[in-house]
Amino acid sequence: MDLAQQMNLTAAHVAHDVSEFKIAGLTAAPSKLVNVPRVHIDKAMIKDGVYQTGLARPIVRAGRRGDYFEIKPENMFEMIRPD
């Protein structure tokens, strides 16, 4: 939720040469495997080598134009995957 407004600003329809990072006030970091900029992942969210999505509490699009959901740790559940 801390970056919700900045994330929303990156959805603006802008020219190809306009930096969405600048519009949103975010700092781009170089990627290691692909040639595109990225934002940093907080390493505090990595436990036992696995990124803990629920701890980051990301928001995701929910269908209509301005609807979103927040992912929270208390909503996580586990299902055993079939072989």
C-alpha positions as CSV (number, residue, x, y, z in Angstrom):
1,M,0.0,0.0,0.0
2,D,3.0,2.3,0.6
3,L,3.6,2.5,-3.2
4,A,-0.1,2.3,-4.4
5,Q,-0.2,5.8,-5.7
6,Q,3.1,5.6,-7.4
7,M,2.0,2.3,-9.0
8,N,-1.2,3.9,-10.2
9,L,0.7,6.8,-11.8
10,T,2.7,4.3,-14.0
11,A,-0.6,3.3,-15.6
12,A,-1.0,6.7,-17.3
13,H,-1.0,6.7,-21.1
14,V,2.2,8.5,-22.0
15,A,4.5,8.7,-25.0
16,H,7.1,5.9,-25.4
17,D,9.9,8.2,-24.5
18,V,8.4,9.3,-21.2
19,S,9.8,7.5,-18.1
20,E,7.1,6.0,-15.9
21,F,9.7,5.8,-13.2
22,K,10.1,9.6,-13.3
23,I,6.3,10.2,-13.3
24,A,5.9,8.0,-10.2
25,G,9.0,9.3,-8.4
26,L,10.6,5.8,-8.3
27,T,14.2,5.0,-8.7
28,A,15.0,2.5,-11.4
29,A,17.6,-0.3,-10.8
30,P,19.4,-2.2,-13.5
31,S,18.3,-5.7,-14.1
32,K,20.8,-8.6,-14.1
33,L,19.3,-11.0,-16.7
34,V,17.2,-8.7,-19.0
35,N,17.9,-5.2,-20.4
36,V,15.0,-3.3,-18.7
37,P,15.0,-1.3,-15.5
38,R,13.2,-2.6,-12.4
39,V,12.3,-1.6,-8.9
40,H,14.1,-3.1,-5.9
41,I,12.7,-6.1,-3.9
42,D,13.0,-5.6,-0.2
43,K,15.3,-8.5,0.9
44,A,13.6,-8.5,4.3
45,M,10.7,-10.2,2.5
46,I,12.9,-13.2,1.6
47,K,12.7,-16.1,4.1
48,D,14.7,-19.3,3.6
49,G,15.4,-18.2,0.0
50,V,11.8,-17.7,-0.9
51,Y,10.1,-14.3,-1.5
52,Q,7.2,-14.0,0.9
53,T,4.5,-12.3,-1.2
54,G,2.1,-11.9,1.7
55,L,4.6,-10.0,3.8
56,A,5.0,-7.4,1.1
57,R,1.2,-6.9,1.0
58,P,1.1,-6.1,-2.7
59,I,-2.0,-4.8,-4.4
60,V,-3.4,-6.4,-7.6
61,R,-5.9,-5.3,-10.2
62,A,-9.4,-6.5,-9.5
63,G,-11.1,-6.2,-12.8
64,R,-12.9,-2.9,-13.3
65,R,-11.0,0.3,-14.1
66,G,-10.1,1.3,-10.6
67,D,-10.6,-1.7,-8.4
68,Y,-7.8,-3.4,-6.5
69,F,-7.2,-6.0,-3.8
70,E,-4.5,-6.1,-1.2
71,I,-2.8,-9.4,-0.6
72,K,-2.4,-10.1,3.1
73,P,-0.5,-12.9,5.0
74,E,-3.7,-13.9,6.9
75,N,-5.4,-14.7,3.5
76,M,-2.7,-17.3,2.5
77,F,-3.5,-20.9,2.4
78,E,-1.7,-24.0,1.1
79,M,-2.8,-26.7,-1.2
80,I,-0.7,-29.8,-2.0
81,R,0.0,-29.8,-5.7
82,P,-0.8,-33.1,-7.6
83,D,2.1,-35.0,-9.0
